[in-house]
Amino acid sequence: MTRRLAEVAKKVGVSEATVSRVLNDKPGVSRATRQAVLSALDVLGYERPTQLRGERARLVGLVLPELQNPIFPAFAEVIGGALAQLGLTPVLCTQTKGGVSEADYVDLLLQQQVSGVVFAGGLYAQADAPHDHYRQLADRNIPVVLVNAAIEHLGFPAVSCDDAVAVEQAWRHLASLGHERIGLVLGPGDHVPSARKLAAARTLGDLPDEYVARAMFSIEGGHAAASRLIDRGVTGFICASDPLALGAVRAARRKGLDVPSQISVVGYDDSALMNCTEPPLTTVRQPIESMGRAAVELLNARIGGSSVPAEELLFEPELVVRGSTAQAPRG
C-alpha cells in the first residue's frame, strides 16, 4: 500500500496524502487531480478501489417515503432529470408499508458504491425516528442532501420550502375571508416541518390547542383529524399536505357541509391534479423545480470534492387560490 501511494504520487506529482484522499474518496481534492490519480492507477497497473470503478461510482440514491402523494413523484422527476443531465444515474428507492426500510435502502446503496444520496421526505424529518443510517453515511463521507426540514445535528445540507411563510400565506388568506376559527391539520408530533408550521401559526393569531389536530399523511388521516376540528367549530383549515386537505374536504361533506361556502380548506404542496379536484384546491405551492435542481447542484458539488456547508436553503412558497376557500359563513 505504501509503495503504491509513493509510485502514484511520483507519477502525478502530488503528495502521498493527496493520493490517499483520492483512494479513500475524501473531499478536498480538485476534479482534475482526482482524475489524474485514477489515471495513474490504471497506467501503473493498480486496481482502482471498488467505489471508484467506472460507472458504478456515477450512481446516486434517491430515497422517497412513498409514491401515493403526488409531491414525491414530482420531486423524483425533477431530481432524476437534473442528475441525468450531469451524467449521474438515479437509483429510486421507495418505501412501502411493511417493506424495505430506509435503513435497508441505505445498506443497499452503500453496497452499490453510490456517489451520493438525496432524501426527499424521510425519517430525518421525525425527531423520534431512528437515525443511525444517516450517521453511517456521514461516517463514510458519502455526499447527502436532504429535501425539506430535518432534525438538527445531522450535518447535511438541505433545501427546504419555508414552512413559516407557507402558514403565514394560508392564515392571512383565510383571515381576509373573515375566518376567525382557523385550525391546523398537521403531521405527527415529532415531524419537524409540522412543528415549524405550528410555531408560525401561533404567532399569527388565536390558535387554541383544540384547533390543532395530528394525523398520518393520508386522505384518511386528514378526514379523521378534520372531522374532530369541525365538531369543535373550525371553519378554516390549513393542512400540512394536499392529501390531508382532500381528507378535510371529504370530512366536511360527510357531515353535510359545503366546501367552500361553509368550510374553507387550504392544502400544501400544489401537487399534481389539485386544480382538477372538486372544488379545485386552494393550496400553498412548493417550488419543486427550483428545490430539486438546487439539491442536485449541492450534491454534485460535494461529489466533485467541493466543500458544501451543512446549511439549509429556504425557498419561498406561493399561495395558489382556487375554489376550496371562500368568505366565512355568517353567524
N, C-alpha and C positions, 0 to 999 in steps of 0.2 A: 504493500500500500504506500509506504513512504517513498519507495523508488518510483512508483507510478506518479505520485504527486510531483516529485522532482523533475522527472522527464517531461511531463506535460507542461509544468511551469516554465521550464527552459525553452521548450518548443514555442510557446505562446509569448514568452517574455513578460510573465506576471509572477506574482509571489505564489508560493505553495498554499498559503492561506486562501488566496482568491480561487485557486483550483479546487480546494476543499469546499468552499462555499458553493461553487457550481455543482460539484458532485453530490452535495447534500441538499441541493435545490433551495439554498438560502437566498434571501434578498440582498440587495446592496451591491449587485454586480450588473454592469450595463449589458444590454442585449447583445451588443457586438462582441464583448469579451466572453460572455456566456457561450455564444455560438463558436467562437474561436477555440475555446477549451474543448467543446464537444467534438469539433472537427479534428483537433489534435489527438483526442482519444481514438477516433476512427483511424487516423493516419498511422498512429503508433501501434495499432492492433489491440488496443484495450477495449473491453466490453463496457458499453455505457451502463450506468446504474439503471435499474428497471424503470424508475419513474421518469427517466429522461429518454426513453427509447421511442423514436418515431412518433406516429400519430396517437399512440395511447396517451401521451402527455398533452394532447390537444383536447381531451375530453373535459367537460365542465358539468358537474351535477346541478340539476335544477330541481329542488325539493319543494313540493307543494303538499298542503294538508288534505286537499280534496279537489275534485273537478265539478262537483254539484253546483257550487256557487260560481256563476259565470266570470267573476272577477279573476279567478285563478287561471283559467284557460286564456283570458285576455293578457295577463302578465306573462304567461308562458309563450304566447305568440310573439310579443314584443321582445322579450329577453332572448328567446330562441333565435329569432331573426337577427338580432344585433350580434349575438355570439357567432352565428354562421358567417356574417359579413367580415368577421375578424379571423375566419379560418378555424374557429373553435366549434366543437361538436357538442350540443347539449344532450345530456342524459336525463330524461324526465323520470322523476321518482315521485309517485303519488301514493299517499297513504290511503288505506281503506280500513273500515272498522273491522277489528279482529285480524287484520292482515299484517303486512310488513310495517314495522315501526320506523320512526325517523332515525333512531339509533341504528337499526338494522341496515337502513339505506346508507348511513354514513360508513358502516363497516364495508358494505359492498363497493361503495365509491372509492374508499381507500385501497381496496384490493385491485380496483381498476386503474390505480395510479392517476386519478384525475388531477388536472391542473388547478382546479378551484371549485367552489360550490356557491351557488346562490340559493338562499332560503327565502321563500315568499309565504308568510303566514305560517309560522311553525311554533314549536314548543318554546322558542326563545322569547315569545310574547307572553308566556304564562309563568308567573313567579313561582308557583308551586309544582311545576312540572320538572322531570329530570333533565339535567343539562350537561351531564358528563361527556356526551358525544361531541358537544361543541368544544370542550376543553381538549378532547382528543385531536380535533382538527387544529386547534391553536398550538398544541404541543408539537405537532408535525409541521407546523408552519405552512399549512395549506391556506391559500387565499380564500377568504369568505366574505360575502356581502349579504346583509340582511335587508329585506324589504318590509318596511313599517316597524313601528315601535317595538323595542326589545327591553328585557330586563337590563339592569345596569351590570357593569363589570365583565361583560363577555369579551370585550376588547376587539370587536369587529366594526368596520364602517357600516353605516346603514343609510338607506334612502327612505324617507317616510313622508306620508301625507300628514299635514298639520292637523291633528285631531282637535285641538283647541279652536282653531279657526273654523273648522267644519261645523262644530257645535254652535259657535257664535253665529255663523251664517244661517243655520237652520232655526235657531232660537229667535233671532231678530225677525226672520221671515214670519214665523208663527205669531210672534208678539204683534207684528204690524197688522196681522189679520184679526187682532183682537183676542187671541187665545191667552187666557190667564192661567189655566190649569194645564201646564205643559209637563209631559212625562217623558222619561227615557227608558228605552228597551236596550239593554247592554248585554255584552258577553259575560262570562264567568267573573267572579270577584277578583281573581288573580290575573286577569287579562289586561295587559299594560295599555293598549290603545283605548279600551273601555274606561280604565281608570283616568286617563287623560281627558276623555270626553266628559266624565262626571265632574272632575275638578273644574273644568272650564264652565260647565253649566251652572255650578254653584256660585260662580262669580257674576252670573248674568241676571239672576232674578230669584224669586222664591221657588225653591225646589225641596219640598218635604221629602223625607225618606220614603214615604209610602207612594211617591210618584216615580220611584226608580225600581225597575224590575230586571232581574237577570235571567238569561236564557242561553241555551246552546245555540250555535249559529245555524239555524234552520228555519224553514217556514213554520214547522210545528212548534218550535221553541218560541218564535215570535207570536204565534197565535195564543199560546198559553199565557205568556207574560203580559201581552197587551190586554187580554181578557180580564186579568186581575186589575189592571190600571183603569180600564173603562168602568169597572164596578166602583172604583174609588173616585170617579168624576173627571178623569183626564179627558180633554178634548183634542189636544195637540200632541202628536207623538214624534219624537226624534229617535230614530233607530240606528243601531251601530252597523247594520248591513242592509242591503236590499232584500235578501230573503226574510230577514226579521221584519222588515216593513211590509212585505207581502203577507206575512203572517198576521200583522196588525190589521191590515185591510180585511182579511178573512175573519178575524175575531169580531170586528165591528159588524160585518154583515151577518154573522151567526147570531148576533144579538139584535138583529133587525134595525141596525143603524146605517145611515147612508154616509158614504165617503165620496165627496168631501163636505157635504152640507152640515153634517153633524159631527163627524170625526175627521181630522186632518192628519195626514201621515207623511213624514219625510224620511227617506232612506239614506243610505250611504254607500257609495262606490260608483253609481251610474253604470252598472254592468249591462251586458247585452240584453236587449229586448225590454228594458224598463220603460221605453216610450211606447211599447205595444201592449202593456197591461191595461186592465180596465178598473179604475181610470189609469191613464198614464201616470207613472210615479214621479212625484217631486223628490229629488234626491241631491246629495252633495257628491260631485264628481271628483274622483281621484284622477290626477293627471298620469294615467298609466304609461303612455308613450314616453313622457319625459322621465318618469321614475325608472322605468325599465332600462332605458338607454343609459341613464346615469349609473345604475347598478352595474351594468356591463363595463362601462368605462372605468369605474373604480376597480373592478375585478381584473380587467386586462392590465391596468397599471401595476397592480400587485403581482400578477403573473410575470410581467416584464421586469420585475425587480425593483420597481419604484416604491418608495415609502408612502403609504397612504394612512393618514391619521384615523384613529378609531373614533370618528365623529359621526354625527347624524345630520344628514342634509334634509331640511324640511321643505316640502313642496306645497304650494298653495292650492287648496281645493276650489271648486266652483259650484255655487248653488245653481241647480237646473230646475226651474219652476215649471211644473206640468199640472195635471188635473187632480192630484190627490190632496191638495190643500186649498182651503177657501176661508172666507170670513167665519169667525167663530159663531156658533149658534147663540141666539139671544136668550137671556133668562136662565 
